[in-house]
Amino acid sequence: MELFLIFWGTLAGTLALTLLIGRLTRQRLQVLRLFPLGLLLIPLTGSVVAWVRDHFLWQLEVALWAIIGSALFLGWLIGWAFCRERKGMP
């Protein structure tokens, strides 16, 4: 159950953050929409630390960080798709 909540909670949080940033930067500072991608440094750092420590079941810890990173990226991608401007559409 915790893995389910970790994935969907992270995805929903990143989606909400991306939609908020997209809403606030509709016409200006659109480069700020890439800010949630910077959050990918957290799971990257966590997986590298688990790999370097090389303790018991470190592979599972790296897999957990990969799940969190994929949820962050998917949340950003879905939010970006909702926020991008549709040129030529009424």
C-alpha positions as protocol buffer text, in pm:
chain_id: "A"
residue {
  index: 1
  type: MET
  ca { x: 0 y: 0 z: 0 }
}
residue {
  index: 2
  type: GLU
  ca { x: 287 y: 237 z: 78 }
}
residue {
  index: 3
  type: LEU
  ca { x: 441 y: 188 z: -267 }
}
residue {
  index: 4
  type: PHE
  ca { x: 106 y: 273 z: -422 }
}
residue {
  index: 5
  type: LEU
  ca { x: 85 y: 593 z: -217 }
}
residue {
  index: 6
  type: ILE
  ca { x: 446 y: 686 z: -287 }
}
residue {
  index: 7
  type: PHE
  ca { x: 394 y: 662 z: -663 }
}
residue {
  index: 8
  type: TRP
  ca { x: 53 y: 829 z: -689 }
}
residue {
  index: 9
  type: GLY
  ca { x: 122 y: 1087 z: -420 }
}
residue {
  index: 10
  type: THR
  ca { x: 441 y: 1196 z: -592 }
}
residue {
  index: 11
  type: LEU
  ca { x: 269 y: 1202 z: -931 }
}
residue {
  index: 12
  type: ALA
  ca { x: -25 y: 1406 z: -798 }
}
residue {
  index: 13
  type: GLY
  ca { x: 202 y: 1649 z: -614 }
}
residue {
  index: 14
  type: THR
  ca { x: 420 y: 1713 z: -916 }
}
residue {
  index: 15
  type: LEU
  ca { x: 114 y: 1744 z: -1139 }
}
residue {
  index: 16
  type: ALA
  ca { x: -40 y: 2001 z: -903 }
}
residue {
  index: 17
  type: LEU
  ca { x: 286 y: 2197 z: -883 }
}
residue {
  index: 18
  type: THR
  ca { x: 325 y: 2198 z: -1261 }
}
residue {
  index: 19
  type: LEU
  ca { x: -35 y: 2307 z: -1315 }
}
residue {
  index: 20
  type: LEU
  ca { x: 7 y: 2587 z: -1059 }
}
residue {
  index: 21
  type: ILE
  ca { x: 327 y: 2710 z: -1219 }
}
residue {
  index: 22
  type: GLY
  ca { x: 170 y: 2681 z: -1564 }
}
residue {
  index: 23
  type: ARG
  ca { x: -130 y: 2881 z: -1451 }
}
residue {
  index: 24
  type: LEU
  ca { x: 84 y: 3156 z: -1297 }
}
residue {
  index: 25
  type: THR
  ca { x: 323 y: 3181 z: -1594 }
}
residue {
  index: 26
  type: ARG
  ca { x: 72 y: 3168 z: -1876 }
}
residue {
  index: 27
  type: GLN
  ca { x: 220 y: 3451 z: -2086 }
}
residue {
  index: 28
  type: ARG
  ca { x: 558 y: 3527 z: -1928 }
}
residue {
  index: 29
  type: LEU
  ca { x: 846 y: 3339 z: -1768 }
}
residue {
  index: 30
  type: GLN
  ca { x: 743 y: 3013 z: -1931 }
}
residue {
  index: 31
  type: VAL
  ca { x: 1087 y: 2870 z: -1857 }
}
residue {
  index: 32
  type: LEU
  ca { x: 972 y: 2833 z: -1494 }
}
residue {
  index: 33
  type: ARG
  ca { x: 756 y: 2542 z: -1610 }
}
residue {
  index: 34
  type: LEU
  ca { x: 1075 y: 2336 z: -1614 }
}
residue {
  index: 35
  type: PHE
  ca { x: 1128 y: 2391 z: -1239 }
}
residue {
  index: 36
  type: PRO
  ca { x: 962 y: 2064 z: -1128 }
}
residue {
  index: 37
  type: LEU
  ca { x: 1216 y: 1875 z: -1338 }
}
residue {
  index: 38
  type: GLY
  ca { x: 1478 y: 1997 z: -1093 }
}
residue {
  index: 39
  type: LEU
  ca { x: 1306 y: 1782 z: -833 }
}
residue {
  index: 40
  type: LEU
  ca { x: 1443 y: 1481 z: -1022 }
}
residue {
  index: 41
  type: LEU
  ca { x: 1774 y: 1552 z: -850 }
}
residue {
  index: 42
  type: ILE
  ca { x: 1628 y: 1418 z: -525 }
}
residue {
  index: 43
  type: PRO
  ca { x: 1568 y: 1058 z: -643 }
}
residue {
  index: 44
  type: LEU
  ca { x: 1889 y: 1067 z: -844 }
}
residue {
  index: 45
  type: THR
  ca { x: 2086 y: 1161 z: -534 }
}
residue {
  index: 46
  type: GLY
  ca { x: 1904 y: 902 z: -324 }
}
residue {
  index: 47
  type: SER
  ca { x: 1976 y: 622 z: -569 }
}
residue {
  index: 48
  type: VAL
  ca { x: 2344 y: 717 z: -600 }
}
residue {
  index: 49
  type: VAL
  ca { x: 2380 y: 724 z: -221 }
}
residue {
  index: 50
  type: ALA
  ca { x: 2215 y: 380 z: -192 }
}
residue {
  index: 51
  type: TRP
  ca { x: 2443 y: 245 z: -463 }
}
residue {
  index: 52
  type: VAL
  ca { x: 2758 y: 384 z: -302 }
}
residue {
  index: 53
  type: ARG
  ca { x: 2667 y: 259 z: 47 }
}
residue {
  index: 54
  type: ASP
  ca { x: 2625 y: -95 z: -90 }
}
residue {
  index: 55
  type: HIS
  ca { x: 2429 y: -226 z: 207 }
}
residue {
  index: 56
  type: PHE
  ca { x: 2186 y: -516 z: 228 }
}
residue {
  index: 57
  type: LEU
  ca { x: 1908 y: -488 z: -36 }
}
residue {
  index: 58
  type: TRP
  ca { x: 2049 y: -172 z: -190 }
}
residue {
  index: 59
  type: GLN
  ca { x: 1898 y: -278 z: -523 }
}
residue {
  index: 60
  type: LEU
  ca { x: 1548 y: -241 z: -382 }
}
residue {
  index: 61
  type: GLU
  ca { x: 1629 y: 104 z: -253 }
}
residue {
  index: 62
  type: VAL
  ca { x: 1754 y: 207 z: -597 }
}
residue {
  index: 63
  type: ALA
  ca { x: 1434 y: 63 z: -750 }
}
residue {
  index: 64
  type: LEU
  ca { x: 1225 y: 266 z: -503 }
}
residue {
  index: 65
  type: TRP
  ca { x: 1409 y: 585 z: -600 }
}
residue {
  index: 66
  type: ALA
  ca { x: 1351 y: 495 z: -967 }
}
residue {
  index: 67
  type: ILE
  ca { x: 978 y: 464 z: -899 }
}
residue {
  index: 68
  type: ILE
  ca { x: 976 y: 804 z: -731 }
}
residue {
  index: 69
  type: GLY
  ca { x: 1173 y: 958 z: -1020 }
}
residue {
  index: 70
  type: SER
  ca { x: 940 y: 813 z: -1281 }
}
residue {
  index: 71
  type: ALA
  ca { x: 638 y: 945 z: -1090 }
}
residue {
  index: 72
  type: LEU
  ca { x: 796 y: 1291 z: -1078 }
}
residue {
  index: 73
  type: PHE
  ca { x: 865 y: 1287 z: -1450 }
}
residue {
  index: 74
  type: LEU
  ca { x: 518 y: 1157 z: -1542 }
}
residue {
  index: 75
  type: GLY
  ca { x: 351 y: 1418 z: -1322 }
}
residue {
  index: 76
  type: TRP
  ca { x: 553 y: 1693 z: -1488 }
}
residue {
  index: 77
  type: LEU
  ca { x: 482 y: 1555 z: -1836 }
}
residue {
  index: 78
  type: ILE
  ca { x: 107 y: 1537 z: -1781 }
}
residue {
  index: 79
  type: GLY
  ca { x: 102 y: 1886 z: -1627 }
}
residue {
  index: 80
  type: TRP
  ca { x: 311 y: 2026 z: -1912 }
}
residue {
  index: 81
  type: ALA
  ca { x: 70 y: 1874 z: -2166 }
}
residue {
  index: 82
  type: PHE
  ca { x: -223 y: 2046 z: -1994 }
}
residue {
  index: 83
  type: CYS
  ca { x: -44 y: 2381 z: -1966 }
}
residue {
  index: 84
  type: ARG
  ca { x: 111 y: 2423 z: -2309 }
}
residue {
  index: 85
  type: GLU
  ca { x: -48 y: 2675 z: -2535 }
}
residue {
  index: 86
  type: ARG
  ca { x: -247 y: 2553 z: -2827 }
}
residue {
  index: 87
  type: LYS
  ca { x: -158 y: 2787 z: -3110 }
}
residue {
  index: 88
  type: GLY
  ca { x: -411 y: 2827 z: -3387 }
}
residue {
  index: 89
  type: MET
  ca { x: -699 y: 2696 z: -3178 }
}
residue {
  index: 90
  type: PRO
  ca { x: -987 y: 2919 z: -3072 }
}
